[in-house]
Amino acid sequence: QVQLVESGGGLVQPGGSLRLSCAASRSIVNMGWYRQAPGKERELVGVIANGDITNYADSVKGRFTISRDNAKNTMYLQMNSLKPEDTAVYYCNAGIQLGAQYYSYWGQGTQVTVSS
């Protein structure tokens, strides 16, 4: 079992920045950030995998950066140049492959609101 705890959400003006954190209960290689806006499906923001290789949705490329601190089992999402359309609940995800089984874990989510 894996526990994920997000933090760092809040209200920010357009053009501002926020950094989200996701603290995991153990070391995990494959992690990612998703978001869900009201009335919309959950969508991928970006992922970080082995070797700290990252990949991002087109909508956030050049503005968002995923990183992690392995010593703290914590992943971060640095969000810059925020836009109102970035408003959503942001979720941390972790995936573990055990043989033929893939296990996916989710955090509780943290609200990000971009508004003037």
C-alpha positions in Angstrom: 0.0 0.0 0.0 1.2 3.5 -0.8 0.0 6.8 0.7 0.3 10.0 -1.2 -0.3 13.4 0.4 -0.5 16.5 -1.8 0.0 20.1 -0.5 0.7 23.6 -1.8 -2.5 24.4 -3.6 -4.3 27.8 -3.2 -5.5 30.9 -4.9 -3.1 32.7 -7.3 -3.5 35.5 -9.8 -3.1 34.9 -13.5 0.6 35.0 -14.4 1.6 33.8 -10.9 3.3 30.7 -9.6 2.6 27.9 -7.3 4.6 24.8 -6.2 2.7 21.6 -5.4 4.2 18.8 -3.4 3.4 15.1 -3.2 4.9 13.2 -0.3 4.9 9.4 -0.8 5.1 6.8 2.0 7.9 5.0 0.0 10.2 5.4 -2.9 8.4 5.1 -6.2 9.9 5.4 -9.7 6.8 6.2 -11.8 4.8 9.2 -10.6 2.7 11.9 -12.2 0.4 14.8 -11.8 -3.2 14.9 -13.0 -5.9 17.5 -12.8 -9.6 17.7 -12.9 -11.6 20.9 -13.6 -15.3 21.2 -12.7 -17.4 19.4 -15.2 -14.4 17.9 -17.0 -12.6 14.6 -17.0 -9.4 14.1 -15.1 -6.4 14.8 -17.4 -2.7 14.1 -17.4 -0.5 17.1 -16.5 2.9 15.3 -16.6 4.9 12.4 -15.5 8.3 11.5 -14.1 9.9 8.1 -14.6 13.1 6.2 -14.3 16.1 8.5 -14.7 13.9 11.5 -13.9 12.7 11.6 -17.4 9.7 13.9 -17.6 6.8 14.3 -20.1 4.1 17.0 -20.2 0.8 17.7 -21.7 1.0 20.2 -24.5 -1.2 22.7 -22.5 1.5 23.0 -19.8 4.8 22.5 -21.6 7.2 25.4 -21.0 5.2 26.5 -17.9 5.1 23.5 -15.6 8.1 21.5 -14.3 8.0 18.2 -12.4 10.9 17.3 -10.2 11.6 15.1 -7.1 13.7 14.7 -4.0 14.4 11.0 -3.7 15.7 11.5 -0.1 12.3 12.8 0.9 10.2 10.5 -1.4 8.6 13.8 -2.6 7.6 14.9 -6.0 7.0 18.5 -7.0 5.1 20.4 -9.6 6.3 23.9 -10.2 3.7 25.9 -12.0 4.6 29.2 -13.6 2.7 31.7 -15.8 -0.6 30.3 -14.5 -3.8 30.8 -16.4 -7.4 30.7 -15.3 -7.8 27.5 -17.3 -5.3 25.9 -15.0 -7.9 26.0 -12.3 -8.6 22.5 -11.1 -8.0 19.9 -8.4 -4.5 18.5 -8.9 -3.9 14.9 -8.0 -0.7 13.0 -7.4 -0.4 9.5 -8.9 2.0 6.7 -8.4 2.3 3.5 -10.3 4.0 0.2 -9.2 4.5 -2.8 -11.5 4.6 -6.1 -9.6 5.0 -8.9 -12.0 1.9 -8.9 -14.2 0.0 -6.6 -11.9 0.1 -2.8 -12.1 -1.0 -0.9 -9.1 -2.1 2.8 -9.2 -2.4 5.0 -6.2 -3.9 8.5 -5.9 -3.6 11.3 -3.4 -6.6 13.2 -2.1 -6.1 16.2 -4.4 -5.3 19.8 -3.8 -7.3 22.8 -5.2 -5.6 25.3 -7.4 -7.5 28.4 -8.3 -6.2 31.0 -10.8 -8.3 34.1 -10.6 -7.9 37.9 -10.3 
